[in-house]
Amino acid sequence: MKKLDCQSASEIVIFGALGDLSRRKLLPALYQLEVCGLINERSRIVAVARPTHTIEEFKSFVLENLNNFVKEEIDEDVLARFMARLVYQQLDMKEASAYSNLADTLSGGNSTRVYYFSTPPAIYGDICDGLNHASLICDDDRVVMEKPIGHCLESSKVINNQVARFFNENQIYRIDHYLGKETVLNLLVLRFANSLFTNNWDRNSIDHVQITVAESVGIEGRWGFYDEAGQMRDMIQNHLLQILSLLAMEPPADLSAESIRAEKLKAVKALSPIDRTNVKEKTVRGQYADGFLNGVAVPGYLNEEGAIANSKTETFVAIKAEIDNWRWSGVPFYLRTGKRMPAKHSEIVVHFKEQPHNIFKDSYSELPSNKLTIRLQPDEGVELQMMNKIPGIASQMNIQENKLDLSFSDTYQDQRVIDAYERLMLEVLNGNQSLFVSRDEVEAAWTWADSIIDAWQATSEAPKPYAAGSWGPVSSISLIARDDRQWVE
Ligand code: BG6
């Protein structure tokens, strides 16, 4: 396959270019790549959408969104270069015969085409049919797909099969934007560039792991969409399982897509099944009720605009996940994610085992275990909690729990925080699939998630209410307390 980089030209075709993802993420990410000089001067960005617009109208749409979503001041020279790449193509994406218009717009020839499906997955198949109809698919072309890839294992297979009719797996880039986050990428470095962690990363040294992805936002005007999904499909099946697999996988031989994806897949496949027999003991589902966030009253899920009164969709999930393999046997991974929690706060806490014997009993009756905290967002950083002697003369040895704190914003003051989509767009252009999810991974993740969803449906219990602005239902505290542990707040 042709390798693209800023040396070679591409045509980046965004289907659904007027949509939310494109406005908020894709166009700003491409602009930032322009700032960094990472887009070849002959590359073009072809925006495809259904409404009719002139190129001037589209450019003013782009400018408005860059102003809204790029944090830094827009550079006029860069903007001029960026605008010069833009092409707008009106298209009824469901109408195969209309794609000849797109063919006329695309230059063909030496450019590799990147087709970005920023549309509902229900029309991925139509887009593929249209591209094929207009002979717009070559072996070098790439397709980028957004989640959700399906609603369950079976529906994910349907979507993947529709795309696989025309694109090989090595042309397909399935986005999980968490894989483009700097702090998630840093998990590879932490684990495999530091012997301290590489050599202590298993059941002999680690007691348990907590992964929390909390959001303070609610449903943000997308109730209908969210209600079909729920937090399990929206966050656990993809983002949390991706984080878990990076934490739990065996060391890959190298950084290639083949090596990393193969190890991640093995980790997800080794997850102990949760089904009707153990779902009550291993999971908690919650739904936010009316509450307060930062002192402001916010409505519960069922009182949001457009809500259906008796919806049983969960907005919070906690799971005790276990991995049945040699490395992790007996080490629980507690996952927790929810909407309308007190703050946007995502972190991983690795709890190491306690010391077998305490010689400091006089000053510390129970030695706390070491904890490695990886702050994913915001306030990105890595923190190691450890015991230290308090300096000074005293008849007994006074010790204290302290932390080594590597705050990214303090350490890398001159570095801009890169958005996940910038990294992912660049990797698509470079033809590197290592930060994208393979079909096998998607299917393994659905297999595990489907079994939990099936078990919840079988019990037909409503999710447990929790007040908006709290850390979830009380039963999520019991989930971990039963094992004599507690969530790190
Ligand atoms: C998306 C989910 O994939 O991730 C949203 O669909 C969620 O519901 C979002 O809010 C969270 O992403 P981030 O990058 O803000 O943590």
Boltz pocket constraint, residues with backbone or C-beta under 6 A from the ligand:
constraints:
  - pocket:
      binder: B
      contacts: [[A, 177], [A, 215], [A, 234]]
      max_distance: 6.0
